[in-house]
Amino acid sequence: MATVDECRQALHDLAARLERNAETRGRLDFDRTLACRVTDLGTAFHGRLTGGTLTDIADGDDPKAKIALIAAGDDLLALIAGKLDVTRAIASRQIQIKANPFDLLKLRKLL
């Protein structure tokens, strides 16, 4: 079972990967707040997706976030590590992503 610290570190790892991708592919015109809710641990994190990077990661939920990722800790770790396919995980309801359809299209470009 994943821990809160492992989930926090996974989000920071994701932020580093997105930063590297942004340098290679160029920055996207994308600025949204993000909440990551870890259901089995009863915790949440929030941050900001801006220019194709993830910044300002902090503990706690942001109920007004434009994008919300909801997953169990183990699924979150597998997703960020690339061991869990996003499309299959959404289809099987292992994870949920709440966002408007246009934001979902832009998110696909990031990952």
C-alpha positions in Angstrom: 0.0 0.0 0.0 1.3 3.4 -1.0 2.1 6.0 1.6 1.4 9.7 1.6 5.1 10.5 1.3 5.4 8.1 -1.8 2.4 9.9 -3.4 3.9 13.3 -2.7 7.2 12.2 -4.2 5.5 10.7 -7.2 3.9 14.1 -7.9 7.3 15.8 -7.7 8.7 13.1 -10.1 5.9 13.9 -12.5 6.6 17.6 -12.2 10.3 16.9 -13.1 9.3 14.8 -16.1 6.9 17.4 -17.4 9.6 20.0 -17.0 11.9 17.9 -19.2 9.2 17.3 -21.7 8.4 21.0 -21.9 12.0 21.8 -22.7 12.0 19.2 -25.5 8.5 19.9 -27.0 8.0 23.5 -26.1 5.6 25.0 -23.7 1.9 24.7 -24.0 -0.5 27.5 -23.6 -2.1 25.9 -20.6 -2.8 27.3 -17.1 -5.0 25.4 -14.7 -5.2 24.5 -11.0 -4.9 20.8 -10.2 -6.1 18.7 -7.3 -4.9 15.2 -6.8 -7.1 13.3 -4.3 -5.8 10.0 -3.0 -8.9 8.1 -1.9 -7.5 5.3 0.2 -5.2 7.5 2.2 -7.8 10.3 2.8 -5.3 12.9 1.6 -5.0 15.3 -1.3 -2.4 17.5 -3.0 -2.8 20.5 -5.2 -0.7 22.5 -7.6 -0.8 24.4 -10.9 -0.3 23.2 -14.4 1.2 26.1 -16.3 3.0 26.1 -19.6 3.1 22.3 -19.7 4.7 22.0 -16.2 3.5 21.2 -12.8 4.4 23.8 -10.1 3.5 24.8 -6.6 2.8 21.3 -5.3 1.5 21.4 -1.8 -0.5 19.2 0.6 -4.2 19.7 0.9 -7.2 19.8 -1.4 -8.2 22.6 -3.7 -12.0 22.2 -4.1 -12.0 24.9 -6.8 -9.4 23.2 -8.9 -10.2 23.2 -12.7 -8.7 19.6 -13.0 -9.1 16.9 -10.4 -7.3 13.5 -10.5 -8.9 11.0 -8.1 -7.2 7.7 -7.5 -6.1 5.2 -4.9 -2.4 5.6 -3.8 -1.1 2.5 -5.6 -2.9 3.4 -8.8 -1.5 6.9 -8.6 2.0 5.6 -8.2 1.5 3.1 -11.1 0.1 5.8 -13.3 2.9 8.3 -12.7 5.5 5.5 -13.1 4.0 4.6 -16.5 2.9 1.1 -15.4 -0.8 2.0 -15.7 -2.3 3.2 -19.0 -4.3 6.4 -18.5 -7.0 5.4 -21.0 -7.5 1.9 -19.6 -7.5 3.2 -16.0 -10.2 5.8 -16.8 -12.3 3.2 -18.7 -12.0 0.7 -15.8 -12.7 3.4 -13.3 -9.4 2.9 -11.5 -8.9 6.6 -11.7 -11.1 9.6 -12.4 -10.2 12.8 -14.1 -12.6 15.7 -13.7 -12.0 18.4 -16.2 -13.7 20.0 -19.2 -13.2 18.2 -22.5 -10.9 20.8 -24.0 -8.6 20.5 -20.9 -8.6 16.7 -21.3 -7.3 17.1 -24.9 -4.5 19.4 -23.7 -3.6 17.0 -20.9 -3.1 14.2 -23.4 -0.4 16.3 -25.0 1.4 16.6 -21.7 1.6 12.8 -21.0 
